[in-house]
């Protein structure tokens, strides 16, 4: 199974192509979405899904509706997924989503580094114009990732998500292709000519 992208920390592999090689059905993958700590600040974990419902979600990756990559460490340990969802081929936009389901890998920068690869792929290879994502106002970790990615706060949906017994705002963030290109240039130490 050849990775799409490889770093010192992890590999990114097409999720639907690696299912059998990773033996996902015997791993913790399906438990991630029912784990209340993992889903504490997102919409997962509300209703348990059965095996067939998970397969339906996975199959969306074969139709062009979702670009879903598995995040792999140590050559064969599946620790999370990163994806473009709701891909709009007319307006050239997509929603960004990520889950690091193996808690031992939280706070190690893997989410941000994987997102940078996904964004570069989305803008340079898929010719997307805009990537957006939303998160609960209380999800400070995800908001830090958005900031590191150069995403702009675009607004809130008031009390749009019910989490842990109360309604919370959902904050929306986005980035345009030219903003991403400018961020990459800045990160590389290039200065924009005026």
N, C-alpha and C positions, 0 to 999 in steps of 0.2 A: 504494500500500500504506500504509494509515493505521496508525500505531503505537498500541498500547494505552496506553503510557506514554512520555513524552518528558522528558529532562532536558537540561542543558547539555552533558553528556558523551556521551549515547547515547539510543537508542530501544529499546523492547521491542516485538517483533512476534510474533504467532502463527507458530511455526516452519513448520507444514505449509502455511500460507497464503502464505508468502513464498518457498518453495523456487524457483519459476520466476523470480520477480522478481530474486532474488539470484544466480541462476546458481550455486547451491551445488555442483552437480556439476562445475563447472570451477574451484572455489575450493579452498582448503586444507582444507575441512571434514573430508573423509574421512581425511586424513592426520593430523589431530590425535590420533585415537584409537590410531594406530600409532606416534606420536612418543614415544620412551621418556622424554624429559624432561618432556613434558606428563603422561604417565601414570605417572611415577615413584612417586607416592604414592596411586594409586588402582587399581582393578581393570581399567582399560582397557589395551589394548596386549598382552594375553596371547595372543590368537588373532586373526589378521587376519580382518576381515569382508569379504565381497564386497558388491557393489553392492546385490543383492537383500536381503541381511541388514540393511543400513543402512536400506533402504526399509521393512522390517518394523518396525524400531524407530521410525522416523518415523511410520508408520501408527498406532502405539499412541496418538499424540496426537489422532487422530480418533475414538477410541472412548471417551474419558473415563477411560482408565487412567492417562494422563499429561497434564499441562498443561505444554507445552514452548514456551518463548519464545526467539527468537533475539535476541541482543544486537547491535545495529547501530550503527556509528559512521559519521560523514561521509556520511550518507544511504544508503549502499548497501554498506558493508563489514561483513561478518559476522565478529565476533570471538569469539563464544562463545554458549553456550546456558545457560539457567537453567530449572529445572523442578521441578514437584511430581510425584513418582512414587509408585506403590503407593497411589494415593488410595483411602481406605477411607471410602465414603459412609455406612456405618452408624455407625462409631466416630468419624467426622469428623476423621480424621487423615491425614497424608501425609508421605512422605519428601521432603526438599529435596536437590537436586543441582545442581551448577554446573560448567561448564568454560569457562575462558577459553583458547581454543586459539591465539590470536595472541599470541605472547610479548611483543611490543612493548607490549601493554596490561596486562601483569602489574604489580602494585604501584601501580596508579593509583586504587584505591578503587572501581573499577567493579563488582567482584563484590559488595561490601558494599552499595553503593547499589542495585544491581539486586535483591539479596535483600530489602532493605527494602520495595521496591515489590511484590515477589512475596508477601512475608509479609502486607503490608497487604491485598493483593487476596485472599489465601487466607482471612484471618480476616473481613474486612468483606464481601466479595462471595460467597465460597463457603461461608461459615459453618463453616469448619473450627474444631476445638477444639484441635488439637495439631499441631505440625510437628516433625519429628525428622530427624536426619542422623547419619551415622557417618563417621569418617575414621581412617586409620592414625595410630597414636600419633606417628609420625615426621612427620606433615604439619602442621608448625607454622603455616604460612600459613592453612590452613583452620581450625585451632583459634582463630587470632586473629579470623577472620571470625565464627565462632560467638560468641565473647566480645563482639564489637562489636554483634552482633544480640541480645544479652541471653539467649542460650541457656544452659541449665543442663547441666552434666556429669551424666549419669545412670548411667554405669557403663562397664565395658569387657568386651569379649569377648576372652579371653586367646588370644594367638597365633592369631587368626582369619584373618589375611591373610598370604600369602606374597609378600614384596616384596624384590627385589634379593638373593636368595639366603638370606633368613632369614624366620622367622615373626615378625610384629609384632602387638601388640594393636590392636583396633579400638575406638576410643572413641566412645561414643554421647552425643549432646546433644539436648535438646528444649526447646521453649517452648510454653506454653499461651496461649490467647487472652487471658486476663486479664493475664498477664505482659507480653504484647506491648502491650496497651493502656496498661499502667502505664509501660512503657519509652517509648512515644510521648509520653505526658504529661510524663514526666521530661525527655525530650529537648527538648520544646517549652517547658520552664520552668514547668510547672504543678506545684503541690504538692498532694499528696493530703490531704484533710481527715480528721482523726481523729475 
